[in-house]
Amino acid sequence: MGVFERIGKALHLPIRSKAPVPFVVLFKKFKSILERNNRILTLMADMGDKLGGEYVFDRRYIESACEELADQIFKLVSDLSILNRCRNVPLFVAFENVRQEIADELAGRHHFPDTPATLPLSGLRGDMAEAAGGKFAMLGELKNVLQLPVPDGFVVTTRAFAEFMERNGLPDFIREQTKLLDADEEGNIREVSRRVRERILAASLPRSLGRGIAESLEDLARRGGRIPKSLAVRSSAWNEDGETSFAGQYESVIGVPPSGVADAFKRVVAGAYSPEAWLYRRRRGFREHEAVMAVGCQVMIDSKASGGLYTYAPLTQKEEGIFVSAAWGLCAPVMSGEIETDSYLIGRRAPFPMLSREIAHKGSRMVLGSKGGTGFEDVPALAADAPCLTEADLALLGEVSLSLEKYFKRPQDVEWTLDASDRLYVLQSRPLVFYGEPARRTGAIDAATSQAEIVFSGRGDVVQRGVAMGRVHVVRTDADLADFPFGAILVAHHTSPRYSRVMARAQGILTDIGSPAGHMAAVAREFRLPTVVGCGVATELLKTGDEITVDATQNVVYRGLVKELRYFELTEETVYEDSYEYRLLRRLLKKITPLNLVDPHSPSFTPSSCRTYHDITRYIHEQAVAELIELSEDRRGILDATARKLRSPLPLNLSVIDLDSEATGDTEELDIAGLHSLPLRELLTGLIDSGMWSTDPVPVDMGSFMASLTRTLGVSGPGSEKLGRNLAVVSSEYMNLNLHLGYHFVLVDAYVGDVINDNALYFRFLGGVTDFSRRARRAGCIAKILERADFRVELHGDLVIGRLKKFDKDAMRAKLRLLGGLVGFTRQLDVRMARDDDSHCFAEEFLAAIKPVMEDAHDNP
């Protein structure tokens, strides 16, 4: 059965079943969802690892991996349909949209982002290369994220480019012309190139594109306060200024008047088929359908001096530095090598001292024409042999250099210009590729690391290799994320997809707990961010403000900044395969691994917001847990199951439904020793062994008692008289526990197994016998305890909700023991809490008392 047939069959499932589905069947679907979730994350991780360049793969691997992913995710959506009673039509639609985009990409057809014909530079970010091309996506990141000065402008999007090409029949024409190329390609490339470029230059612009350019020029004039006299119209192709630079291969048109932008757009597009650019693509293994071009338009700067720089240049035996080349006038002839330039080598630390310089005779410079266009003029004699940069100019370039290098986590090749007022503008930044022998981890590097203090080593799992150095920023709450400083190393107790908010600003990540196949790990790989999870001691040994070096290649964390490791990292050649299969996998992973749904409590955490396979997987994982809790709460499908009374030294009045066992009679009792459910067994251990259950009478005022009685009379759901007030639905790894203890209600939902990614705890506490102020104090005390135990906590009056995920098995056992003790400790706590500051005192009392019971879970697994 094909995908469309399977979706059609799934979409026509009945909305309501006549008979309730047995809970044991629903629970099996829940376990199936967990298993598929892990398989999908493992597949994603494997595909991401392939981009590291350390594996050889072919197209068949890509196709089979995509096929298995699609199959697993379709079944994942189908499993959730059983669990949530067929409310999944939007998820099936989201799945089919992503699946179709992947199928089209495999067939050489692109799904361009749904954008207007033009986008302002102020609206671009680094992850928008599919819409804006590599160069202008990067410029948008520099302007809007790093807040660097970049000349204002806009970009004609790849969707508008594709419409222009299709409307004029150009893709078919180019395919036909490509077939005419000689076997050696160079024989008739110039003639074929001429025909293609003439056809492009003669083509007409779609009306929507012409209107978009005109409106963007008006907006540009409005933002600048006047109509710009001169514009630069620049190429921004896919893959440009990325791993493959295409440096100097594509055409840019400078000095363009506003009336000439439409023609300049066609010149830039035609430039993609110059003999040089065409041969460059073909010799680097690019297919014709990969020639996708966005075109940017920026205000020209009337430049005093311009040039390029390498943010890291190991040019001498003694010292590394920042290499700067510069000349008078506009930047274009500097980058093309048409004129002589000054050369400077400056230090890599403020105040960026000058290490050396060579001043050239700069007899001519390129300037803007008074009526548009550009031209060369003679440089006055006194300036021709004078340095064109001052120490202040060089210090400014040094600051920008290290900002760029730190942000992109590797050296950059930068183009820049200074205007007449010495204002610096960044014109371009792309990765700097070192050719030749990369640095070796010997000599000075070995000496430096042997002298450095090791904070810890060999702990946890490396998610993404690399070196990171900077100040620690410990993240415990969302407020810590909001204040996350640029260039810091994120240290947290556990992993969370929420950290994706700051990954662009972070240098690296260390967590005490987490899975290398989890959601955060997938996003860290996407950002190529050095990351180690499951260290166990990171938050214990590191505090905010500590300077450290993380060598995630060797899995060592050093105290202080080991700069030799940074130099090794910077001079190491980029590891990637320059092949079509590699680029294809990279494009496909943009539809697979990015995670947009990071906060389950956000209004946008919906099926319609799922834009990738990772989004769908994350949404279903959260929904599956929520659905199981809901099913357990209203006891749908449970009432026909056999419940056995638990014999306990405490008056729990607890009935147990074991999903793994056959029915053995309604009256049979069960001993605690006979429980094979790990979560229930551990919770009861915490409840009984801690000695927290108190039977001493406590005074209570009658008004509070009557108010609470009225409020709690209707808590028990239908059918509870059959099962008793308290119910546990369990399997060997699962527990859903509903307890009514006096006048408060406790719900614990737990899944604990060997796969860390599956492990989850949900705790809810509500009610009491006293007035609201005392109940609220007790709720505050419970919240403090849960927060100290790493739960994410919500507090609403006398309602407390705690959530915890992805701790290992022993840690989960300890958390369950804590919850068991908490159930006993808080039974009559509201009556005892007379003052607001009692919350803190009782929380400390409980944590001290429960600690030995929790430690025993680690000592005696």
C-alpha positions in Angstrom: 0.0 0.0 0.0 1.5 3.4 -1.0 1.8 6.4 1.3 -1.2 8.2 -0.2 -3.4 5.1 0.3 -2.2 4.6 3.8 -3.0 8.3 4.7 -6.4 8.0 3.0 -7.1 4.9 5.1 -5.9 6.6 8.3 -7.9 9.8 7.6 -11.1 7.8 7.2 -10.9 6.0 10.5 -14.0 6.4 12.6 -13.9 9.3 15.0 -15.5 7.4 17.8 -15.3 3.8 18.6 -18.5 2.1 19.9 -16.7 0.2 22.6 -13.8 1.7 24.7 -10.4 0.4 23.7 -8.8 -1.6 26.5 -6.2 0.4 28.3 -3.7 -2.4 27.9 -4.0 -2.0 24.1 -3.6 1.8 24.4 -0.5 1.3 26.6 1.1 -0.9 24.0 0.6 1.9 21.5 2.2 4.3 24.0 5.3 1.9 24.2 5.3 1.6 20.4 5.5 5.4 20.2 8.4 5.5 22.6 10.3 2.9 20.6 9.6 4.6 17.2 10.6 8.0 18.7 14.0 6.5 19.7 14.5 4.9 16.3 13.7 8.2 14.5 16.1 10.2 16.7 18.8 7.5 16.1 18.2 7.7 12.3 18.4 11.5 12.4 21.6 11.4 14.5 23.2 8.9 12.0 22.3 11.1 9.1 23.7 14.1 10.9 26.9 12.2 11.7 27.4 11.6 8.0 27.8 15.3 7.5 30.9 15.3 9.7 32.9 14.1 6.7 34.2 11.0 8.5 31.9 8.5 6.7 31.5 7.5 3.1 27.9 7.2 1.8 26.1 7.2 -1.5 22.7 8.1 -2.8 21.3 4.7 -1.9 22.0 5.4 1.8 20.2 8.7 1.5 17.2 7.2 -0.2 16.9 4.3 2.2 17.3 6.5 5.3 14.6 8.9 4.0 12.4 6.0 3.2 12.8 4.4 6.7 12.2 7.8 8.4 9.0 8.4 6.4 7.8 4.9 7.3 8.6 5.3 11.0 7.0 8.8 11.3 3.8 7.7 9.4 3.5 4.8 11.9 4.2 7.2 14.7 1.3 9.4 13.7 -0.9 6.3 13.2 0.0 5.1 16.7 -1.0 8.4 18.2 -4.3 8.2 16.3 -5.2 5.1 18.3 -4.1 6.7 21.5 -6.0 10.0 21.0 -9.0 8.6 19.2 -8.3 9.9 15.7 -7.7 13.6 16.2 -4.6 13.6 14.0 -5.7 14.9 10.6 -3.4 18.0 10.9 -0.5 15.8 11.8 -1.0 13.6 8.7 -1.1 16.7 6.6 2.1 18.0 8.1 3.8 14.7 7.6 2.7 14.6 3.9 3.9 18.1 3.3 7.4 17.3 4.6 7.5 13.9 2.9 6.5 15.5 -0.5 9.3 18.1 -0.1 11.8 15.4 0.5 10.6 13.3 -2.4 10.8 16.4 -4.7 14.4 17.2 -3.5 15.4 13.6 -4.2 14.0 14.0 -7.7 15.9 17.3 -8.3 12.8 19.5 -7.8 13.1 22.3 -5.2 10.4 23.5 -2.8 11.3 27.2 -2.5 10.2 28.9 0.7 6.9 30.7 0.4 8.1 34.3 0.4 7.4 37.6 -1.4 9.4 38.4 -4.5 11.7 40.6 -2.3 12.7 40.7 1.4 14.3 43.6 3.2 17.8 42.9 4.6 16.4 43.8 8.1 14.2 40.7 7.9 17.0 38.1 7.0 18.7 35.6 9.3 21.5 33.1 8.8 19.0 30.2 8.5 17.2 31.8 5.5 19.8 30.7 2.8 17.1 28.7 0.9 15.1 32.0 0.4 17.9 34.6 0.3 20.9 32.7 -0.9 24.1 32.1 1.1 25.6 35.6 0.9 22.6 37.7 1.9 21.4 35.2 4.6 24.9 35.7 6.1 24.6 39.5 5.8 21.2 39.4 7.5 22.8 37.5 10.4 25.6 40.1 10.7 23.2 43.0 10.6 20.3 41.7 12.7 21.9 39.3 15.1 25.4 40.5 15.6 24.3 44.2 15.2 27.2 44.9 12.9 27.0 47.8 10.4 26.0 46.5 7.0 24.8 48.7 4.1 21.0 48.6 3.9 19.2 46.8 1.1 16.9 44.0 0.1 17.1 40.6 -1.7 15.2 39.2 -4.7 14.3 35.7 -3.3 15.0 32.3 -4.8 11.2 31.9 -5.3 11.2 35.0 -7.5 14.3 33.8 -9.4 12.6 30.4 -10.0 9.4 32.2 -11.3 11.5 34.4 -13.6 13.3 31.3 -15.0 10.1 29.3 -15.5 8.1 32.1 -17.1 10.7 32.5 -19.7 11.3 28.8 -20.4 14.9 29.1 -19.3 15.3 25.8 -17.4 14.3 23.7 -20.4 16.5 25.9 -22.7 19.5 25.5 -20.4 19.0 21.7 -20.2 19.0 21.5 -24.0 22.1 23.7 -24.3 23.9 21.6 -21.6 23.6 18.5 -23.8 25.6 20.3 -26.5 28.7 20.8 -24.4 31.7 18.9 -25.6 33.0 16.0 -23.6 36.0 18.0 -22.4 33.5 20.9 -21.7 36.0 23.6 -22.6 35.7 23.1 -26.3 32.5 25.0 -26.9 31.6 26.2 -23.4 32.0 29.9 -24.5 29.5 29.6 -27.3 27.0 27.7 -25.2 27.5 30.2 -22.4 26.9 33.1 -24.8 23.6 31.7 -26.0 22.3 31.1 -22.5 23.3 34.5 -21.2 21.8 36.3 -24.2 18.5 34.4 -23.6 18.5 35.4 -19.9 19.3 39.1 -20.7 16.4 39.2 -23.3 13.9 37.7 -20.8 11.1 39.7 -19.3 10.5 40.1 -15.5 7.3 38.8 -14.1 5.0 41.6 -13.0 5.1 40.6 -9.4 9.0 40.8 -9.4 9.0 44.2 -11.1 6.5 45.5 -8.5 8.5 43.9 -5.7 11.7 45.6 -6.8 10.0 49.0 -7.1 8.4 48.8 -3.7 11.6 47.7 -2.1 13.4 50.7 -3.6 10.7 53.0 -2.2 11.1 51.4 1.2 14.9 51.8 0.9 14.5 55.5 0.2 12.1 55.9 3.1 14.5 54.2 5.5 17.5 56.2 4.3 15.7 59.5 4.1 16.5 59.9 0.4 16.6 58.0 -2.9 20.0 56.2 -3.0 22.1 57.5 -5.9 24.1 54.3 -6.4 23.4 50.6 -5.6 25.3 47.4 -5.6 23.4 44.4 -7.2 25.1 41.2 -5.9 24.9 37.5 -6.4 23.6 35.4 -3.5 23.5 31.8 -4.8 22.8 28.6 -2.9 26.1 27.4 -1.4 27.8 30.7 -2.0 29.9 31.9 0.9 29.4 28.5 2.6 31.6 25.4 2.5 32.1 26.2 -1.2 32.9 29.9 -1.5 32.4 30.5 -5.3 34.7 33.5 -4.6 34.9 35.7 -7.6 32.9 33.3 -9.8 29.6 35.1 -9.9 28.9 38.7 -11.2 28.2 41.7 -9.1 27.2 45.0 -10.6 28.1 48.1 -8.7 27.3 51.8 -9.2 23.7 50.9 -10.4 21.1 53.7 -10.4 17.7 52.8 -9.0 16.3 52.7 -12.6 18.8 50.1 -13.6 18.2 47.5 -10.8 15.9 45.3 -13.0 18.5 45.0 -15.8 21.3 44.5 -13.2 19.2 41.6 -11.7 19.3 39.8 -15.1 23.0 40.5 -15.5 23.7 38.8 -12.2 21.5 35.8 -13.1 23.2 35.5 -16.5 26.5 35.6 -14.7 25.8 32.2 -13.2 26.3 30.9 -16.7 29.6 32.6 -17.6 32.1 30.1 -18.8 34.1 30.4 -15.6 31.2 30.0 -13.2 29.7 27.2 -15.2 32.9 25.2 -15.3 33.5 25.9 -11.6 30.2 24.3 -10.7 30.6 21.4 -13.0 34.1 20.6 -11.8 33.0 20.8 -8.2 30.2 18.2 -8.9 27.2 20.6 -8.9 24.2 19.5 -10.9 22.3 22.0 -13.1 19.3 22.1 -10.8 21.6 23.3 -8.0 22.2 26.6 -9.8 19.7 28.6 -7.7 20.3 32.3 -7.4 18.9 35.0 -5.1 20.0 38.5 -6.0 20.8 41.2 -3.4 20.6 45.0 -3.7 22.5 47.3 -1.3 23.2 51.0 -1.0 26.7 51.8 -2.1 29.0 53.4 0.5 31.1 56.3 -0.7 34.3 54.7 0.5 37.4 56.3 1.9 39.3 53.0 2.1 38.3 49.4 1.7 39.8 45.9 1.8 39.7 42.4 3.0 41.0 40.6 6.1 41.6 37.1 7.4 40.5 36.9 11.0 43.2 34.3 11.7 46.5 34.1 9.8 49.4 31.9 11.0 51.8 33.7 8.7 54.9 33.6 10.8 56.8 31.1 12.9 56.5 33.2 16.1 53.1 34.8 16.2 49.6 34.4 14.7 47.6 37.4 13.9 44.8 39.1 11.9 45.9 39.8 8.3 44.4 43.0 6.7 44.8 44.2 3.2 43.6 47.7 2.3 43.6 50.4 -0.4 42.0 53.8 -1.0 38.5 53.9 -2.5 35.9 51.2 -3.2 36.4 47.5 -2.4 35.9 45.8 -5.7 39.4 46.3 -7.2 41.0 45.3 -4.0 39.3 41.9 -4.0 39.8 41.4 -7.7 43.5 42.2 -7.4 43.5 45.1 -9.8 45.4 47.5 -7.6 48.2 47.5 -5.1 47.3 47.3 -1.4 48.8 47.9 2.0 49.3 44.8 4.2 49.0 44.7 8.0 49.5 42.0 10.5 47.9 42.8 13.9 47.7 40.9 17.2 44.7 38.8 18.1 44.1 40.4 21.5 43.0 44.0 22.3 44.5 46.5 21.8 45.5 44.6 18.6 49.1 45.8 18.4 50.6 46.1 14.9 53.0 43.2 14.4 54.1 44.2 10.9 53.1 46.3 7.9 54.0 46.8 4.2 52.8 50.1 2.6 52.4 50.0 -1.2 52.3 52.8 -3.7 48.5 53.2 -4.3 48.5 55.4 -7.4 44.8 55.0 -8.4 41.5 54.2 -6.7 37.9 53.4 -7.7 35.3 55.9 -6.8 31.5 56.4 -7.4 30.5 58.5 -10.4 28.5 61.7 -9.8 25.7 60.3 -12.0 26.0 56.7 -11.1 28.5 54.1 -12.2 32.1 53.9 -11.0 35.5 55.0 -12.4 39.2 55.2 -11.5 41.0 58.4 -10.5 44.5 59.3 -9.5 45.4 59.3 -5.8 47.1 62.6 -4.6 50.8 62.2 -4.4 51.0 62.6 -0.6 48.3 59.9 0.0 49.6 57.4 -2.6 52.5 56.3 -0.4 50.8 56.9 3.0 49.2 54.1 5.0 45.4 54.1 4.4 44.6 52.8 7.9 45.3 54.3 11.3 45.9 52.4 14.5 42.3 53.2 15.5 41.0 51.8 12.2 43.0 48.6 12.8 41.8 48.2 16.3 38.2 48.6 15.1 38.8 45.9 12.5 40.4 43.7 15.2 37.3 43.9 17.4 35.0 43.0 14.5 37.3 40.2 13.4 37.2 38.4 16.8 33.4 39.0 17.1 32.8 37.3 13.8 35.3 34.5 14.5 33.8 33.9 18.0 30.2 33.9 16.6 30.8 31.6 13.7 33.3 29.4 15.6 35.9 29.4 12.9 38.1 31.9 11.0 36.4 34.3 8.5 37.3 35.9 5.2 35.8 39.4 5.5 35.3 42.3 3.1 34.9 45.8 4.6 34.9 49.4 3.8 35.3 52.8 5.7 33.3 55.8 4.7 34.5 59.4 4.8 33.6 59.6 8.5 35.6 56.5 9.3 32.5 54.5 9.9 33.1 50.8 9.3 30.8 48.6 7.2 31.0 44.9 6.8 30.3 43.9 3.1 30.8 40.1 3.4 31.9 37.3 5.7 32.5 33.7 4.7 34.4 30.8 6.2 38.1 30.9 5.7 39.4 27.6 4.4 43.0 26.7 5.1 44.7 24.6 2.5 47.8 22.6 3.3 48.8 20.8 6.4 46.5 21.4 9.4 47.8 21.8 12.9 48.8 18.7 14.8 48.0 18.0 18.4 51.6 17.8 19.3 54.4 20.1 20.6 53.0 23.3 22.0 49.5 22.0 22.1 50.5 18.9 24.2 52.7 21.0 26.4 49.8 23.5 27.0 47.2 20.8 27.8 49.7 19.0 30.1 50.1 22.2 32.2 46.4 23.0 32.2 44.2 22.1 35.2 41.6 19.4 34.2 38.2 20.0 35.7 36.9 16.6 34.6 37.5 14.2 31.6 36.1 11.2 30.0 32.6 11.8 31.4 29.4 11.6 29.5 28.8 11.3 25.7 30.2 13.6 23.1 27.4 14.8 20.9 29.4 17.2 18.7 33.1 17.3 18.4 35.1 20.6 18.5 36.8 23.1 20.9 34.9 25.8 22.9 36.3 28.3 25.3 34.7 31.1 27.3 32.9 31.9 30.5 30.4 29.5 32.0 26.8 30.4 32.2 24.8 28.0 34.3 21.2 27.7 33.1 18.5 26.6 35.6 15.5 28.6 34.6 14.0 30.4 31.6 15.3 33.7 33.1 18.9 32.3 32.8 18.2 31.7 29.1 16.9 35.2 28.6 20.1 36.6 30.1 22.5 34.2 28.2 25.6 36.2 27.1 27.1 36.1 23.7 30.1 33.7 23.6 29.4 31.8 26.8 29.4 28.1 27.4 26.0 26.8 28.5 26.1 24.5 31.5 22.9 22.9 32.7 21.7 20.0 34.8 19.8 18.4 32.0 19.3 18.7 28.3 16.3 20.7 26.8 15.2 21.6 23.3 14.6 25.1 24.8 18.4 25.7 24.6 18.1 26.1 20.8 17.1 29.7 21.6 20.6 30.5 22.5 22.7 28.0 20.5 23.7 30.7 18.0 25.2 32.7 20.9 26.8 29.8 22.7 30.3 28.5 22.3 29.5 25.0 23.7 27.2 23.0 25.9 27.8 20.7 29.0 25.0 18.9 30.8 24.9 16.6 33.8 22.2 14.5 32.3 20.9 13.8 28.8 20.9 11.5 25.9 23.1 11.8 22.8 20.0 10.7 20.8 17.7 13.3 22.3 16.1 16.4 20.8 18.7 18.8 22.1 21.5 16.7 20.8 20.0 16.8 17.3 19.8 20.6 17.4 23.4 20.9 18.7 24.7 18.9 15.8 22.7 21.1 13.4 24.5 24.1 15.0 27.9 22.2 14.9 28.2 23.3 18.6 30.7 21.4 20.7 28.5 19.5 23.2 29.0 16.8 25.8 25.9 15.4 27.6 25.6 13.2 30.7 28.8 14.6 32.4 27.2 14.1 35.8 29.3 16.8 37.6 29.2 19.9 35.4 26.8 22.0 37.5 28.6 20.7 40.7 32.1 21.7 39.6 31.4 24.8 37.4 29.7 28.0 38.3 28.6 31.1 36.3 31.6 33.2 35.4 34.3 30.4 35.4 36.6 30.5 32.4 37.0 27.0 30.9 38.1 25.3 27.7 35.9 22.4 26.5 37.8 19.9 24.2 34.8 17.9 22.9 37.1 16.0 20.6 39.1 14.5 23.4 36.2 14.9 26.0 38.2 17.0 28.5 37.2 20.2 30.3 40.1 22.4 31.4 40.1 25.3 33.9 41.0 28.6 32.1 41.5 29.3 28.4 43.9 26.9 26.6 44.5 29.1 23.6 46.7 26.5 21.9 43.6 24.3 21.5 41.7 27.3 19.9 44.5 27.7 17.4 44.4 24.0 16.6 40.7 24.2 16.0 41.0 27.4 13.9 43.7 26.0 11.6 42.1 22.6 11.2 40.7 22.1 7.8 37.0 22.0 7.5 35.9 18.4 7.4 33.3 17.8 4.7 32.8 16.0 1.5 32.5 18.3 -1.5 30.1 16.0 -3.4 26.6 16.1 -4.7 25.5 13.5 -2.2 26.8 15.5 0.6 25.0 18.7 -0.5 21.8 16.7 -1.1 21.9 15.2 2.4 22.5 18.7 3.8 19.5 20.1 2.0 17.3 17.1 3.0 18.4 17.5 6.7 17.0 21.0 6.7 13.6 19.4 6.2 14.3 16.7 8.8 16.3 17.8 11.8 15.6 21.5 12.7 13.4 21.8 15.7 10.9 24.6 15.8 8.6 23.2 18.5 10.7 23.7 21.6 8.2 24.8 24.3 5.2 22.4 24.9 3.4 25.3 26.7 3.6 27.7 23.7 0.4 28.4 21.7 2.4 27.5 18.6 3.1 24.0 19.9 0.5 22.6 17.4 0.5 20.2 14.4 0.1 23.0 12.0 3.4 24.4 13.2 5.3 21.2 12.4 7.6 22.0 9.5 10.1 19.1 9.8 10.1 15.5 10.8 11.8 16.5 14.1 8.9 18.8 14.9 6.4 16.0 14.3 8.4 13.5 16.4 8.7 16.0 19.3 5.0 16.9 19.2 3.9 13.3 19.2 6.3 12.4 22.1 4.8 15.2 24.2 1.2 14.3 23.2 1.6 10.6 23.9 2.6 11.3 27.5 -0.2 13.8 28.0 -2.8 11.4 26.4 -1.8 8.5 28.6 -2.2 10.6 31.7 -5.6 11.8 30.5 -6.7 8.2 29.8 -5.5 7.1 33.2 -7.3 10.0 34.9 -10.7 9.4 33.4 -10.1 5.6 33.6 -11.2 5.1 30.0 -10.9 1.4 29.1 -9.7 0.5 32.7 -13.0 -0.3 34.4 -13.3 -3.7 32.9 -9.7 -4.7 33.9 -9.0 -6.8 37.0 -7.8 -4.8 40.0 -5.9 -6.4 42.9 -5.8 -4.9 46.4 -2.3 -4.1 47.7 -1.4 -5.2 51.2 0.6 -2.5 52.8 1.7 -1.5 56.3 0.1 1.9 55.6 -3.6 2.6 55.1 -3.3 3.3 51.4 -6.5 1.5 50.2 -4.7 1.0 46.9 -5.9 -1.2 44.0 -3.4 -2.2 41.3 -4.1 -3.1 37.7 -1.1 -4.8 36.1 -1.0 -4.4 32.4 1.6 -7.2 32.0 -0.5 -9.8 33.9 -3.5 -12.0 33.0 -6.7 -11.6 35.0 -6.5 -13.7 38.2 -9.7 -12.9 40.0 -11.2 -9.7 41.5 -10.6 -10.6 45.1 -6.9 -11.6 45.0 -4.6 -9.4 47.0 -1.1 -8.4 46.2 2.0 -8.0 48.5 4.5 -5.2 47.9 7.2 -8.0 47.6 5.2 -9.3 44.6 5.2 -6.0 42.7 7.3 -6.2 39.5 6.6 -2.5 38.6 9.8 -0.6 39.2 8.2 2.8 39.4 5.5 1.7 42.0 8.0 -0.3 43.9 10.4 2.7 44.2 7.7 5.1 45.1 6.4 2.8 47.9 9.9 2.4 49.2 10.2 6.1 49.5 6.9 6.3 51.2 7.5 3.5 53.7 11.2 3.6 54.4 11.4 7.3 54.9 9.0 7.2 57.9 7.2 10.3 56.6 3.7 8.9 57.0 2.3 10.4 60.2 -0.8 9.3 62.1 -0.6 11.9 64.9 -3.8 13.9 65.2 -3.6 17.6 64.3 -6.0 20.4 65.1 -8.1 21.9 62.3 -10.7 24.6 62.4 -14.3 23.6 61.4 -14.7 26.4 58.8 -11.7 25.2 56.8 -12.9 21.6 57.1 -16.4 22.3 55.8 -15.1 24.4 52.9 -12.6 21.7 51.9 -15.3 19.0 52.3 -17.7 20.9 50.0 -14.9 21.4 47.4 -13.7 17.8 47.3 -16.9 15.7 47.6 -17.1 15.3 43.8 -13.5 14.4 43.1 -13.9 10.7 42.5 -14.8 9.8 38.9 -17.5 7.4 37.7 -16.7 3.8 38.5 -14.4 4.6 41.4 -16.7 2.7 43.8 -15.7 -0.5 41.9 -12.0 0.0 42.1 -11.6 1.8 45.5 -10.6 5.4 46.0 -6.9 4.8 45.1 -5.7 3.2 41.9 -2.4 2.3 40.3 -2.2 1.2 36.6 1.3 -0.4 36.2 3.6 -2.4 34.0 7.2 -3.4 34.7 8.4 0.1 33.5 5.3 2.2 33.9 3.0 3.5 36.7 0.0 5.8 36.7 -1.0 6.4 40.4 -4.1 8.2 41.5 -4.3 8.8 45.3 -7.0 10.5 47.3 -5.5 11.0 50.7 -7.8 12.7 53.1 -8.8 15.9 51.2 -6.0 16.2 48.7 -5.4 14.4 45.4 -2.1 13.2 44.1 -1.3 11.9 40.6 2.0 10.4 39.6 2.7 9.2 36.1 6.1 7.6 35.5 8.0 5.7 32.8 11.4 4.3 33.8 13.5 2.0 31.6 17.0 1.5 30.3 16.5 4.0 27.4 17.2 7.4 29.0 15.3 9.2 26.2 12.1 7.5 27.3 12.3 8.2 31.0 9.7 10.7 32.3 8.0 11.7 35.5 4.8 13.7 36.0 3.6 14.8 39.5 0.4 16.7 40.4 -0.8 17.7 43.9 -4.1 19.5 44.7 -6.4 20.2 47.6 -6.3 20.1 51.4 -8.5 20.5 54.5 -7.5 24.0 55.5 -8.2 27.5 54.2 -6.6 28.6 50.9 -3.7 30.5 52.4 -2.4 27.4 54.2 -3.0 25.2 51.2 -1.0 27.7 49.1 1.8 27.6 51.6 2.0 23.8 51.3 1.9 24.1 47.5 4.8 26.5 47.7 6.8 24.1 49.9 6.2 21.3 47.5 7.2 23.5 44.6 10.5 24.3 46.3 11.2 20.6 47.0 10.5 19.7 43.4 12.6 22.5 41.9 15.6 21.4 44.1 15.0 17.9 42.7 15.3 19.2 39.0 11.6 19.2 38.2 10.1 21.9 35.9 7.4 23.2 38.2 4.1 25.1 37.7 2.4 26.6 40.7 -1.2 27.8 40.5 -2.7 28.5 44.0 -2.9 25.1 45.8 -2.1 23.2 42.5 1.4 22.0 41.9 2.6 20.3 38.7 6.1 19.0 38.3 7.7 17.4 35.2 11.0 15.7 34.7 12.5 13.8 31.8 15.6 12.0 30.5 17.4 11.0 33.7 19.0 7.7 33.8 17.4 4.7 35.5 19.1 5.1 38.9 18.4 8.8 39.0 14.7 8.1 38.2 14.6 5.6 41.0 15.9 8.2 43.4 13.3 10.8 42.2 10.5 8.3 42.7 11.6 7.6 46.3 11.6 11.4 46.8 8.0 11.6 45.5 7.0 8.7 47.8 8.4 10.4 50.8 6.7 13.7 49.7 3.3 12.0 49.5 3.6 11.0 53.2 5.3 14.2 54.4 2.7 16.6 52.9 -0.5 14.7 54.0 -1.2 17.1 56.9 1.5 19.7 56.3 -1.0 22.5 55.5 -2.4 22.3 59.0 1.1 22.7 60.4 2.0 25.7 58.2 1.0 28.8 60.2 3.5 31.3 58.7 4.6 32.2 55.2 8.3 31.4 55.9 7.3 27.9 57.0 7.6 26.8 53.3 11.4 27.1 53.3 11.9 25.5 56.7 9.7 22.5 56.0 11.3 22.0 52.5 14.8 21.9 54.1 13.6 19.5 56.7 12.1 17.2 54.1 15.2 17.2 51.8 17.5 16.4 54.7 15.3 13.5 55.8 14.8 12.0 52.4 18.4 12.2 51.3 19.5 8.8 52.7 16.6 7.0 51.1 17.5 8.6 47.7 21.2 7.8 48.1 20.3 4.1 48.8 18.7 4.0 45.3 22.1 4.7 43.8 24.0 2.5 46.2 21.7 -0.5 45.8 20.4 -0.6 42.2 
